[in-house]
Amino acid sequence: MLETAQALAPMCAERLGSTGFNLPSANGGDAERSVPHLHFHFLPRFPEDGVSAMAAATTH
C-alpha cells in the first residue's frame, strides 16, 4: 500500500498540482472507522488548503 501511495504522489503533483499528501487510516470504532476493513485515504495536499492533518493527532 505504501508503494502505491508513493507512486500516486508524483502523478497527483503532475495532474492536480498537489505539493504533498496525507495517508490517514481509521481502524476500530474509537478511531471513527466507517467500514469494517483496513483502508487508507489518499489526500492530495495543496499550499494554503486550510486543512490541518495534524490537528486531530494532537488534540486530546
VMD Tcl script that draws the C-alpha trace (Angstrom):
set ca {
  {0.00 0.00 0.00}
  {2.80 2.39 0.81}
  {4.49 1.71 -2.51}
  {1.22 2.55 -4.27}
  {0.91 5.80 -2.31}
  {4.47 6.74 -3.25}
  {3.66 6.04 -6.91}
  {0.49 8.16 -6.73}
  {2.26 11.19 -5.27}
  {4.11 12.30 -8.42}
  {1.03 11.64 -10.56}
  {-1.07 13.88 -8.32}
  {1.62 16.55 -8.38}
  {1.69 16.48 -12.18}
  {-2.05 16.24 -12.83}
  {-3.51 18.13 -9.89}
  {-0.68 20.42 -8.86}
  {-0.54 19.00 -5.33}
  {2.62 19.53 -3.31}
  {2.19 16.72 -0.80}
  {-0.25 14.12 0.51}
  {-1.60 12.60 3.69}
  {-2.36 8.91 4.07}
  {-4.71 8.54 7.08}
  {-6.26 5.28 8.20}
  {-9.03 4.82 10.77}
  {-9.13 1.34 12.27}
  {-11.57 0.44 15.02}
  {-14.72 2.09 16.30}
  {-12.95 4.56 18.58}
  {-10.89 5.74 15.61}
  {-14.14 6.57 13.75}
  {-13.72 3.77 11.23}
  {-16.61 3.88 8.77}
  {-16.15 0.49 7.07}
  {-15.25 -2.88 8.66}
  {-11.92 -3.38 6.89}
  {-8.46 -1.84 6.71}
  {-8.36 1.07 4.30}
  {-6.50 4.29 3.71}
  {-7.48 7.65 2.30}
  {-5.00 9.26 -0.09}
  {-5.44 13.02 0.33}
  {-3.56 15.25 -2.11}
  {-2.48 18.47 -0.39}
  {-2.04 22.00 -1.70}
  {-0.39 25.16 -0.38}
  {-2.72 27.01 1.96}
  {-5.53 24.45 1.55}
  {-6.67 25.16 5.10}
  {-6.52 21.52 6.17}
  {-4.65 20.63 9.36}
  {-3.94 16.92 9.19}
  {-2.05 17.06 12.46}
  {-4.85 18.80 14.41}
  {-6.67 15.52 15.09}
  {-3.43 13.78 16.03}
  {-2.51 16.42 18.61}
  {-5.98 17.02 20.12}
  {-6.63 15.13 23.35}
}
mol new
graphics top color blue
foreach p $ca { graphics top sphere $p radius 0.5 }
foreach p [lrange $ca 0 end-1] q [lrange $ca 1 end] { graphics top cylinder $p $q radius 0.2 }
display resetview
